[in-house]
Each structure stands twice: as C-alpha cells, then as structure tokens.
Amino acid sequence: MTGTRTDNPPRRVTDLLEHKRHGATVTCQTAFEILPVDFQHRANPFRAHIFLCLFYGDIDGTAYAFRKCYARGCPNNLCPHVSQAVLIANRYLQRDYRKLKAAGIEVEASLFTLADMLVQFEQVSEGGQPAWTLPDLVAAAGEGRAIQVAVALSFMEAVEHFDRQEQGQTYLMGDFSATVDGVACRSERCFACFPTAGGADERRRAVTIADARLDLLYAEFDQVGIACERPFFRNI
C-alpha cells in the first residue's frame, strides 16, 4: 500500500511530498506561464502579471496536474515591480525544488524568465523597497534580527487573459507588512485561487489549501519567534 488515492489528487507540492513519504512512485515536471491579469482592487483596478508554475506527472501511474502562483508583478506600487517579482517567484520555486529533491522526487530545476517580456517594463527604480520573501523574514528572525509582522488576508477577484480568452479567478492573497530592525518592508503571497464562477465547492477547496499553507507558515514563524496575529481564510 502506498497511500496514493486516485480520488484525492495532489493540489500542493506538500501533497507530492506526502505521497512520496508513504512509498508512492512520484514523477514531476514543470511548465511556466506569465499571464496578464486584471485585479479588482477596491476603487483602483489594476493590471498585473502572475507567475504560474504547472506541476504535472504521475503518482503510481495515475496522472496529476496542479498549478501554483509564485508571485505577481506590475509597474505601479500596488504590488512588486515585475523585475522584482521574477526574482521573488524564482526564490520560492527553488525552495520547492529543494524540498522535492530532498524527498527523492526528481525534477528539472527550470526557472521563470522575463526574456520575452523585458521590452514591456522599465527596470525597477533605485531606492525602492528591497524584495523580501517570507523565508527571508524567517531566516532573519532566526539570525536574531528584530522582526515584526502584520498579516492581512483577502479574496481578490481578477480576470486572467490567455490564448485570447478570459477567465474569472479569485485569488486568496496574503499581505505581510513587516519591519526588519526597524526598516519597513512588504511581502505578499497567493495561497490559492479558484474560478470565480466555480461555486461553493471550489471556494471551499481553495480555502482548505490556503489555510493549510498558512498553518505551515505560522509553524515556521513559531520556530523563530515571530509573533503576530494569525488570521485564516476560513474566518473571512
């Protein structure tokens, strides 16, 4: 018995690790998309680009596929600049690659690239806030630096554009306002998403995935002594 269930397909990298831990044979490949997305942000809608990785392969011969959003970028101050977002996305992606390889799941460590997009964006201006990831904050706290974090969660409706089609998606976003040794910084994560027209089951599934990811993050905060209020999407 491997513990693999065909009626419970993986939806997270953590799920792949669990299947492998229970003895399943897991293969994994990746493919990338950088999609333009129109976000409905209060009274100020804006366009950003989201960095999506499709994970696919099979578990004991049964095919699976899921996607994960690693960052979003835009040329205004409503989210990190695209030239920062690609760095943030790749750092999170490399972290997942390390977890997969440590578990014995082979995967080619390909990364996001802006090679086809650079002409659309200016380089990030000097003097902007440094790009911090959540693992950066955890590592800084582990080194004894003074870290304060405030967490804000939101359901953000958007429209994805791909192959001349449009699809409404709702993103479960976390905004982390932090100070590191008194210097302000900001990090954001997309914890899950679901088709806006998908109904209650799709929303519930996304909330379960997002809250499971938050549980893991808050456990990391505990390990290094980062104290903050700990909201969950199930309570919104």
Number of C-alpha atoms within 10 A of each C-alpha: 6 13 12 21 12 13 6 9 17 22 18 19 16 16 13 24 20 16 19 22 14 12 13 19 18 20 20 17 16 17 13 16 16 21 16 18 23 18 21 15 13 8 6 8 12 17 20 24 22 23 24 19 21 14 22 17 16 17 22 17 12 13 14 17 16 15 19 19 20 22 26 27 24 21 19 12 9 14 19 25 23 27 19 19 21 22 18 23 24 18 17 15 21 14 11 15 19 14 15 19 14 11 14 15 17 14 15 10 13 14 16 18 17 13 7 7 11 12 9 10 13 11 13 14 8 7 6 11 13 13 15 16 20 19 15 13 24 20 15 16 20 16 10 11 14 16 21 19 21 14 16 15 19 15 16 17 20 22 19 20 15 13 6 5 8 11 14 18 20 24 23 23 19 22 17 19 15 20 16 15 13 11 11 14 18 19 22 22 19 21 22 25 24 20 17 18 12 12 10 10 10 14 18 14 14 23 23 15 18 23 18 16 16 18 14 12 14 17 13 16 21 13 11 17 15 18 13 13 10 12 15 19 20 11 6 9
